[in-house]
Amino acid sequence: MAFTPRVFSGIKPSGDLHLGNYLGAIRRFVPLQDTHETIYCVVDMHAITVWQDPEDLRRRTYEIAAAYIAAGLDPAKSIIFNQSKVMEHAELSWIFNCVARMGWMSRMTQFKDKAGENSENVSLGLFAYPSLMAADILLYKATGVPVGEDQKQHLELTRDIAKKFNHDFRKQISAAGFEGDFFPITETLATGPAMRVKSLKDGSKKMSKSAESDLSTIYMMDDADMIAKKIKRATTDAEALPSEAAGLAGRSEAENLAGIYAALSNQTVDQVLAEFGGKGWGAFKPALGELAVAVLSPIAEEMKRLVADRGEMDRILRDGADRARAIAQPVMEDVRNIVGFIR
Ligand code: TRP
């Protein structure tokens, strides 16, 4: 039997989708459909580890699923669903809560950053977040996860949980008829040069949905005028663009805008600078604005069309959840048996 490697990734519906989500994640999911078995989730259970207004949560869940499809994921090829529809995620995460150690969880830098000074008053779910993420991945025995640098530590934890489970239940795993490990050791999947989109107002910060300035983030649902306006007002230095990428060193805002142009036009930064080197921002910004609108507007239009068709979206998500469950249920049956639950 040919082995098709399985990929899992997810996006949290906790903020409106922006250019960083598109270039850094969604767009990179698309080509994997042709080489891997692909499962793309909207991780609504992760979103509620911090407060979410229920109406916003629902709207964003549909929007992310719509963005997946509008950006080129084919629901006939990829499994597209929202996490809470497949209850095995919660079930496996509980078992992983009993495998993972407090010390491992306490070292998670994303938790420490998010909890900040307020660690007494964050949800227990936020602390357990990485254990649920490990369950997302291992429930499907996924071997590759396309995510950015910021998720590296969570993937390491996923491997630690898999290894400890494989080790602690070695006897039962082999008695259940498995040769070797039960859970695979999942790797980060590199999908070409990473595009780390930065804030339009501060080149040292990630573009994010929680940015202080409304002008720092291009949202996927922004209209053409808004996109052009945000790019026009983007912070830059006063110098002209260099003629090759090396000249961007120490110019984080310039580097970000040139990088966005390159990513949106499927070119290298050097190719972009071969065209714009020596030119000023007055020439570059309108060109970038036009390019961004040309790429993003058709996707936004398709997203709007899809989210307006609730019946169609529900059908797609139900079908995705059914296919996800068909993989998850037998794995969960094995897990229950291995840990000693009576069925
Ligand atoms: N933690 C991821 C993020 O913040 C989202 C996520 C949840 C995820 N479960 C996952 C990503 C499983 C990859 C695989 O981006």
Residues whose N, C-alpha, C, O or C-beta is under 5 A from the ligand:
A	BS01	LIG	F8 S9 G10 I11 K12 V43 H46 M133 D136 V145 V147
